[in-house]
Amino acid sequence: MLTSFTELLRANQERGTALGSFTCYTFETAVAVVQAAQQRQRGVILLISEKSFAAPQGIYLVAGLRAIAEQAPIPVCLQLDHVSDLAQIERACQMGVGSVMADGSRLTFEENMTFVSQAVALGKSYGVEIEAELGRVEGNEDIASAAAAGAFTDPKQAALFAERAQPACLAVSIGNVHGIYRHPPQLDWLRLRQLRQSTTLPLSLHGASGLPDEDLRQAIRLGIAKINVNTELRASYFDLLHQQLAAMSSGLRLLELQHLLIEAQYHVSQSKMQVYEQQA
């Protein structure tokens, strides 16, 4: 069932758990994520990457994922990730997403605040909620390459940003990156504590793929309410193809291959959700 972004975040904040947000490039991934969430009786976010959305087939992906969300027996929100263009944000709102991550992290602090404020106002006219990013989470959402940490989120700026821009959620940079970590991750726990104290906004952790489970549990204990997963889902997809493609090619057993792809990503989603249910 389609559910609002804020409602899902609030439920996890009250439980002291984190909301899983899983990037879906294919319907197999979306089905796997929903099945895992259904098994655990938890709400979930189906995340769409900006490049998937901007592609010629993006309109069909959004429509298909929305249909999956509507039919799901558990609460689901459809979110467009990392968009830096207001026209694209409005297009996504018109197509029926429930949330957009308005990414102004490459802008100055003031410019980011203005951009997010505009996105929030635009989203309200469609009933769509906005996530923002303060600081800079480096790396590539769509291509798994090594990255080092970017500019960390300033707790004092976070308080002002939350007050003026008023997003529904704030993605923070505490040493996390998109893709693969160039060096062993060293998350700034003191900074996360300060961020949690500086604002009541739900905090989001991007670039969680590759972080040890204990780091994820610690992040949740210190106030992270939403965690994004992308790279590990894609890795399981390609690993399965590498293992099974030759065998499935005999007889062109596409349906069997689809079932195996769903199963592989179901296990990844399940394992992540289990960690995210760690209560503070």
N, C-alpha and C positions, 0 to 999 in steps of 0.2 A: 504494500500500500504506500502511496506517496505520502511523505511526511515532511514537515518543515525542518530546515536546517537547525534552527534554534531549539526546536523541541527535542531533536536527537541529542544536541550538545548538552542541553539542560539535564536530560535524563542521565547522561554519563557523568556530568559534574556532581549530581546528587548522589550517585553510587560510588564516586571516587574511582571511576574506570575511564577508559578512553574509547572514543568512537573510531572505528576502522574506516578508512577512506581508500578505496582500491581503484587504481586506474584501469579502465576497461577499453582496450583497443578492439576487442572482438566480442561477439555475443557469447562465445564459449567462456570467456573470462567472467562476464557479467553473471551468467548462469551459475558458475562455480562459486562466486562470491555470495550470491543470494542463497544458494543451497547451504553454504557454510554458516551464514548468519541465521538461516532458518533452524539449522540443527542446534545452534547455541541460543536461539530465541533472543537475538539481539538485533537492534537497528543497524543500518550500514549506509555508507555513501558509495554510490557508483560515480567514479570520477572520470571526466573526459579531458584529455590533454588538449591544449590550445591548438596544436598542429593537426590533431584528428578533427577538431571542430572546423578549422579553416580549410580543410581539404574538400574537394568537390563532393565527396560522399559523406561529409560531416552531417548534413541534414538527415540522412538516413540513419546514421549511428545514433544521433540524439533521439530520433523518433523510436528506434528499436529499443534503446535502453530505457526510455520512458515507459514503453509498453511493458518491459520486464518489471520495472519498479511498480507499475500499477497492479500487476498480477501477483506480485510477491506477497506471501502471507505474513511478512514481517515489515516493520517500518523502513522505508528506503527514501533517500534524498538523492537527486541527480545534481551534481555540481560540475561546472566548467572550471578548469584549473588554469592559473597563471595567464590572465588576459590583461594586456596593457592598453587596449583601445576601447574607448567608450562605445563606438559604433558596433563593435563585436559583442560587447556586453549587452547592448540593447537587443541585438539579433538573437543572442542566447535567451534573453528574457522572453522574447516573442515566441521562441521555439519550445518553451515550457520547462526550462531547468529550474530548480528550486534555489540554487545558490551559485554565485560566481566568485572566484578568487581574483579580485582586482589587484594586479601586481604592479605597484609603482615603486618597487624596490630599487630600480636603476635611477630614479629621480632624486632630487634633493629632498630633505625632510619636509620642507614646506610644500614643494610640488607634489610629493606623495600624498600629503594630507589633503591637498586640494583635489587631487585626482580621485582619491577614495571617497571623499565627501560627495563628489559629483556622481560616482558610481552608486553610493548608498541612496542618494536622492532618486536616481534613475531606477534602481532596483525596487524601491518602495512603490513606484507607480505600477509595477507589475507583480508585487507581492514576492519579490526575489530578494534574498539576503546576501550580504557581501562579506567575504573574508578578505583581509588585507595582509600585507607582509611589511614588517619593519626590520631594518637591517638587510642583509643580503645572503640568501641561501644559494651558494654557487652550484655549478654543475648543469647537466642537461636532463630534463625530465624524460626525453624520448630516446636518447642515445646514452648507453651506459659507458661513460668514460671517467677516468680518474680525475678527481677534483679536490681542491683544498678549501678550507673554510673561508667564507667571505666576511664582510663587515658584521660584527655582532650587534644584537639589538640593545639599545640603551634603555634601561628601566625608566629613567626620568622622561625621556622622549616618549616612551610607551604610554605613560600616564596622560600626557598632553595629547598624543595622537588619538587615544581612545576617547577622550573627552570631546575633541573637536570633530574628528572624522566619523566617529560612532559606527564602526563596522560591527558585525555580529561575532567576529572571531579574529584573532590576530596570530599569524604565522610568525614564529620567532627564529632568530639565528643565534645558536649557542654552541656552534662548532659542527653542526650537521650540514650535509651537502646532498645534492641530488646525484644519483648514479653510484659510482664506486669511490670509496674513500682512498685518496692518494696515500695518506698516512693513517695509522690506527686512530680511530676517532677518540678525541678527548673533549667531552662535553663540559661546558662551564656550568656546574651545578649551582654555584653561588649566584651567578647571573640569573639563572632560572628562578631561584628563590626570590630574588629581588624583583623580577618581572611579575611573579605571582602576587607579590605584596603591593606592586605599584598599580595594578588594574584588576578589576573584577571580570574583564572580558575572558571568555574561553580562549585558551592558548593552543596553537596547533604546531605540530612537529612534522616538517617535511623532510624528505631524505632519510627516512627511517630504515630503508633497506640496507643491510650490512651492519646495523647496530646490534650489539649483543642483547639478548633478552633481558639481562639484568639492568642494562642501561635504559631500556624501554620501561621496565617496571619502576626504576628510580625516577624517570621523567614523569610518569603518571603520578607517583607519590608526591612529586613536587608541583603538580598542577597542570600537566599537559592533558587536554580533554579530547584531542583529535590527532590521529597519527596517519600519515599518508604512506601507502605502499605501491610501488611500481616495479622497480628493477627485479625484485625476487619473483614476481608473477611472470614477467617476460622471460626470466632465466628458466623457470620451470616449463614454460611453453616450448622454448627452443631445445631444452634438454630432452623433452618428450619426443619432439620431432626427430632429433638426432638418433634417439634409441629405436623409434618405431617406424620411421618413414619408409625404410626399405621393405619391411614386412607388410606394411599397410598398402604399399604400392602394388603388391601382388593381388590382383582382383579389384584394384581401385577402391579399397574399403574405407571410404570417406566417413561413413557414419561411425564405424568403430574408432577411427582416428579422432573424431570429434568427442566421443565419449571419453577417450583416454586423456585428451587435452583438458576436458572439464575436470576429470578426476585429479589430475596433477595439480591444477590450480586450486581446486577445492582443498587439498591438503595444505597448501601454502596458506590459504586464507584462514583455514581452521586453526593452524598453529599460531598465526598472528593474533587472531581474536582471543585465543586462550590466554596469551600474554597480556592483551589489553584489558582483560577482565580482572587483572591484579588490582585489588582494592587498596586505596591509600590507608 
